[in-house]
Amino acid sequence: MRRGLYWCLVVPLYWALVVYILRDASPIFWDGGGPMPSFHWDKLPSSPTPGEYYKNRAHFDRLFSMPYYVAGLIVTLLGCGIGPQVAKGHARLVWRRFAISSAATLIMLLLSTVISDAGGLLGWWIGPRFLLMRSFSPYDVLVLAKIFLPASLLIGLVALGCN
């Protein structure tokens, strides 16, 4: 397969899978008064009542989904842009290409969360804290693992396909 066609197919598919993984790891949930996003980078939007939500469902779904799309884009740019490029120059064996691209993507994702946390701590934006929190609960570690590990392993598979 030609390299340009490969990347035109892989990048949107990878982005869609990452958005799915993000939504699965940190879903929009329903509290007693209506839907609320559990993943956001700004002030938490006001929760609509169930009646308001069902009346304007497309609007609220789009509003609640934007942080997932942006985070998916960031993960896709880091993964598809950096991981395979690092592996391409350093690994001739197939398993090494997989391991190096997966590890490089995992490191880039961890670095991006530290940057996101530092920006939040410095007051540049309002958002969730991932790694620079006061304490970790098992749920926090599980959410990060559910996002970072599949994204990194998928990039390992992507790197196997590009020659």
Residue pairs with C-beta under 8 A, 6 or more apart in sequence:
3 162
6 161
6 162
7 80
7 162
10 80
10 158
10 161
11 76
11 80
14 76
14 79
14 80
14 154
14 155
14 158
15 72
15 73
15 76
16 72
17 150
17 154
18 71
18 72
18 75
18 76
18 79
18 151
18 154
19 68
19 69
19 72
21 146
21 147
21 150
21 151
22 39
22 68
22 71
22 72
22 75
22 147
23 65
23 68
24 146
25 143
25 146
25 147
26 38
26 39
26 143
26 147
27 38
28 35
28 36
28 37
28 38
28 64
29 35
29 36
29 38
30 36
31 47
33 47
33 49
33 50
34 47
34 48
34 49
34 50
34 52
34 53
35 47
35 48
35 53
35 60
35 64
36 44
36 47
37 44
37 45
37 64
37 67
39 67
39 68
39 71
39 128
40 67
40 127
40 128
41 67
41 70
41 125
41 126
41 127
41 128
42 125
42 126
42 127
43 126
45 63
45 64
48 56
48 60
52 60
53 60
74 112
75 109
75 147
75 151
78 105
78 108
78 109
78 112
79 105
79 108
79 109
79 151
79 152
79 154
79 155
79 158
80 155
80 158
82 104
82 105
82 108
83 101
83 102
83 104
83 105
83 108
83 152
83 155
83 156
83 158
83 159
84 101
84 155
84 158
84 159
84 162
86 100
86 101
86 104
87 96
87 97
87 98
87 100
87 101
87 104
87 159
88 97
88 159
88 162
90 96
90 100
91 97
91 99
91 100
91 101
94 160
97 156
97 159
97 160
98 156
98 157
98 159
98 160
99 156
100 159
101 155
101 156
101 158
101 159
102 152
102 153
102 155
102 156
102 159
103 152
105 151
105 152
105 155
105 156
106 148
106 149
106 152
109 147
109 148
109 151
109 152
110 131
110 148
113 130
113 131
113 144
114 131
114 132
116 127
116 130
117 129
117 130
117 131
117 132
117 133
118 132
119 125
119 127
120 126
120 127
120 128
120 129
121 129
121 132
130 140
130 144
131 144
133 140
